[in-house]
Amino acid sequence: LSRRHLAATMAGGHGCYGWTDAVRSTSGCANAATGAQGEEDQLRLAGALATALGTTPERTLALSTGLIGTRLPVELIEREIRSLVADGLDRSATDLLAAADALTTTDTRRKLATISLELSDVRGKAMPVTVTGIAKGVGMLHPRMATMLSIVMTDADVDPPLLHELLSAATARTWNQLSVDADTSTNDTVFLLASGGSGAARLTTAGDAEALGRAIEGVARSLARQQAADGEGATTLITCQVTGGRDAPEARAVARAIVSSSLVKAAVHGRDPNWGRIVAAAGNAALPAAPVLAAAGLPDDEARARAGTPVSIDVDGLAISIAGTPVFDGVALPFDREQARAAMDAAEILLRLDLGAGTAAGEAFGCDLSERYVVENSAYST
């Protein structure tokens, strides 16, 4: 429905970008696999929100999260929409925090990030601009944008096509590099909204676009790391940084394969510096789907040709460190296992690999795999 609405407001956006006045989020019910009735429910709520705000249904967007296969309580939500629009909308930080809380399902805490920067106004004067994002998602989290809902907002003045370009690039390097349990979801959504309220001029220069893009990516990266750290049952954030790749897509693919490996995640949970599992995971690395590669900057033809292809690893040139301890450099290195275990006993563990094949780099974010994850997902619907 959101894609149809975006397409209706900007025909050339192909459902990926356009114009909107409001985003409605519901938690507890994914409204996925509910057929035509589920689509009608979502459309009815779009009409209710549009009526309350004095706009049209096409100028609203929707995201939902929760149990698959259940219907939305439409009448209840309609009443809440009328109540919220009448006296519950505000610009305060408290209200933004309330929205961040309302997004969550199995999250244990809200996810929020903000970056400030300066862009030029029409006279060339520097104007303060803000990028702020909220997100949810700590399970069924895996590349293909991870299982999440996120709304990123800026008061910069940006046309929709450029917004889409900036968001696609940021997503390829952040949320597409996020994995908790190697399971994808039905409802992954991220919206980037620009209000133009800062007073900065319409974004046209390459320098200002790059600056805003860095801020958007910074917010996305922070949110992705918060999501990984709060993964269902997680005790440890895993950050994998890969250097020495032939190109950035290959470096990112290796990092993603490592944080997605159940064996690596279990080893991190047990504080076991088992570098063999890291080598094996790197050997499983393959490039993502063509749309992800294209969003990251590859030409469409190259993205289609390389999608899903394995990354070739030269083990002789491979170097690995675990939590600051070098463990492999073409061959196994001697190291103090107890000292390495002690270094792994931390809220975040850094895994570093150098592929020895080039100059490209990439990173990915994940978490350990614990008994609590199994317990939490063993009776999710009951």
N, C-alpha and C positions, 0 to 999 in steps of 0.2 A: 504493500500500500504506500509506503514512504517513497519507493522508487517511482510509482505511478504519479504521486503528487509532485515530486521533483521534476519529472518529465513534463507535467502539465504546466509548470511555471517557467520552464526553460527547455524548449524543444531540443536544442542542440546538446543538452547535458546528458541525454541517454539514460535518465534516471539516476545519474550519479551526482549531479549538482543542480541547484536551482535556487529558489527563494522560499523563505518560510517566516512565519510569525511566532510559532510556538512548537515545542516538543512535549509530548506526553509520554511518560514512562510508567509502566505498571510492573510490580514485582510479585512473585508467588505463582504466576501463571504465564507460561511461555506463549500460549495461544499458537502453538505449532502442532501440525497434524490434526487440525480441527476442521478441515475442509471448508466448504463454502460458507457454513454458518460462522466459522471463526473469522473469515474475511468480512462477513457482514457485521459481526460484532465490532471489529476494528474500524470499519467505515462509519458505523453509528456513533462510536465514540469520537471520531474525527469531526463529525457534524456537531456533536454536543460541545466540543471544545471551541470550534469555529463560531458557533452561535454565542457562546459565553463571551468570547473575545471580540466579536464584531468583525470577523474575517470570513474567509471561505475555507471549506474543508481541505482544498488543495494546498492551502498555505499552512498546513499543520503536518507534523511528522510524528511517528510513533516508534517506541521500542518497548519490548516486553521480555521478561525473564522469569524463569520458574519451571514448574512441572510441565512436561510435554503431554499433550493430549487432553487437557482440561479446558473448559470454556471460561472466558472472562465473566465476572459478575457485572454485567453491563449496567444494570439499573443502579447498583451501588456506586459504581465509578461515575456515572452521570451526575448523581447527587453531589459527590465529592468535587467534581469539576466545577459545578455551579457555585458551591460554597467557597472553594479556593479562589476562583476568579473574582468573586464578590468581595472577599475581605482577607484573602490569604496570600496574595502576591506582593512581594516586596523586593527591594534591591540590597538588603542588608547581608552581611557575611553570615549571619545566623541562618537566614533563609537558604543560602547556598549550601551550608553545612547540612541543613535538614533535607535538602534534595539529594545530597551525596549519601546520607543515611538511608533515604527511601529507596535508592537504587539497589541496595544490597539484598542478598539472599543468604547464602552460607558464609559470606564474608564475616570476619570477626571485627572489622573496623572499617571506617570510611576511607576512600581513596581520593585525595585532592592534591593538586599541584598548581602553582602560579609562578609565572616569570614576567618581569617587567623589562621593557626596553624603550628606546626612543626612535621615532620615525619623524619625517619632515612634514610640516604643513605646506600649504600652497605658497607661502613666502620663503620656504626653506628653513623655517624655525623648527627646532627640535621639540617634539611633543611626546609626552609619556604615553605609552601603550601597554596594555596588559594582555597576557594570554593565561587563561585559567581553565583547568579541566577537572572533571569528576569522572569516576569509573567504578564499575563493580566487576567481579568475576574472579573466583578462586578455585573453581573445579570445572571439569570438561574444558580444560584450557590447553590449547595446542595451536601451532601455526595453521594458517588459513584465517588469520586474524585473531586467533585465540577466542575463548568463550568469554565474551564480555559485552557490556554496554558502556559507552563512554560519550560524554558531551564535552567538547572543547570549545571555549568561547574566547573571542577577542573583540576589543573595541576599535580595532583597525578598520579601515575602509578598503575592502578587497572585493573584486568581482568573483563570482562563483567559479569560473574555470580555473583561475589562479589558486583559489582556495583548495579546489580538488587536487590540483597538481602538488601543492605543498603538503596536503594531508596524505596523499598516496605515498610520497617519498618518505615521510616520517613514519608511516605505518609499516612500510617494508623493513625499516631498520629497528623498529621497536616492538609493536604488538605482533608482527609476524615472526618475531624472535623470542616469543614467550611460550613456555610450555610447563604445565603442572603435571599432567597425567597422560599425555599423548591421545586424548580423546577430544574430538571437535564437537561443536554444538550447532544448533539450528538457528540461533538468534543473534549471532555476532553483529554488532552495529557500532559505528563511531560516526558522530556528526561533528563537523567543525562549523561554527556559526560566527559571522562577523557583523557587528552592529553598526560600525562606522561612528560610534559615539565619542571617540577620543579627540576628534578635531584634527587629526592628522589627515593629510591629503590622500586621495585615492592612490593606492599602491600601484606605481608604474615603473619605478627604477629597479634595476637588477640588484643593487645594493640593499635597498629596503626590503625587497622580496626575500633575499638571502637571510637578512636579519630576522624577519618574521618567521621564515622557515626554520631557522635554528631554534627560535623560542618555542614554536609548535612542537618540534621534535624533542626539545628538552622537557616539555610538559608530558608528552607521550612516553618518553623514556622513564621519567619519574613514576608515572602511573603504572607502567608495565612492571617496574621493579617492586612497587608496592603490592601489586597483585601477586607476583611470584612469591614474595616474602610471606604473604597471607594465604598461600595455597592450602587447600583443605588438608588438615593434619600436619602441616609443615612446621618444622622447627628451624630450618636453615634456608636462607636465600643462596642459590647457586648462580654465580656470574661466570660465564665462560667467555674469555677473550682470545681471539684467534688472530695471529699475524702471519706474514709470510705467504699469503694466498696468491694464486695466479690472478684472481680478480675478486672484487668484493662479494659477488653472489656465491662463489665457492667458499670464501672464508666464513660468510654468514651461515652457509649450509652445514659446515662442519660444527660450528658453535651450536647451531640448533639441534643437530643430531645428538650431541653430547648431553645437553640439558634435558633432552627428551628420553634418554635411555633409562629404563627402569633399573637396570643394573648399576649404572652410575649413581642414580638417585638413592638406591638402597645403600650403596657403599658410603655415600655422604652421610646418610642417616646414622650408620654405624661407625662413623669416623674411621673408615677403613681406606688407607691411601693405596687402593688397588688400581694402579695406573693401567693395567691390562684392559680393564673395562673401558677406560677412556680411549685407548687405541682402537679397540673393537668398535666403539660407537662412532669414532671418526671414520672408520672404514665403511660404515653404513651410510655415510652422508650422501645425499642426492639433492640436486637443485629443486626448488619448489615449482609450483604450477606457473604457467606462462603469465597469467595476470599479475602475480606477485613480482615476477622478474621484470615485466613491463613497467609496473609502478615504481620499481627501483631504478629505472632509467634505461633498461635494455631496449633496443628497437624491437618492434613487434615480431618481425621475422626471426630474429635471433632468440627472442624469448620463447617462441614456439618451438624452435629447433632444439633448444637446450633444456626445456622443461623436463624435469624428472631424471636427467642424466646423472650418473654417479660422479662423485668427486674422486679423482685419482690421488691417492696419498703415497708419497715416497717415504717409506718408514725410515730409510737411512738418513733423511734430512729432517725428521720430525723431532721436536723437543717439547717436553711437557713439564710443567710444575704444578704442584697441588698445594694451595695455601702457602705459597712462597717457598716451597721445598722442591728443588729440581729432582725429578725422578726418572727421566728418560731423555736421552740425546742420541738417537740412532740406535742405541743399546741401553739396557738397564743401567742406571746409576746407583752406586751405593748410597744409602741414606738411613738416617736414624728413624725407624718406624714409630717409635713411641713419641719422639719429638714431633713428627709429622702428624700423628694422631692428636697430640695436644694442640697443634696449630689449627686443626680442623674443628676443634671444639669452639665454634664461634657462630654468631648470628648470620654471618655471610662468609661463604667460602669462594675464593677466586681460583678458577682453573684456567691456566694459561697454556696455549699451544702455539708453537711456531712451525708452520708447514715447510719452511725452507724452500718455497717455490716461487716467491715473488715479493711484492711489497704491499699487497692488499690486506685489509683488516676487517674484522666483523666481531660482533658480540651477541650473546643470547642470555636469557634469564630463565631460571627454573627454581625448583626447590627439592628438598629431600622427599623420599617416599616412606611414610611411617605407618604403623599399625592403625593410628587414628584415621588415616585416609580410608582404609578398608572399612572400619567401623562406621564412619560417617556415610559412606556410600552403599552400605549393605542393606539399608532400610530407608532409602531416601524418600520413597513415596508412601511409606506406611508408618 
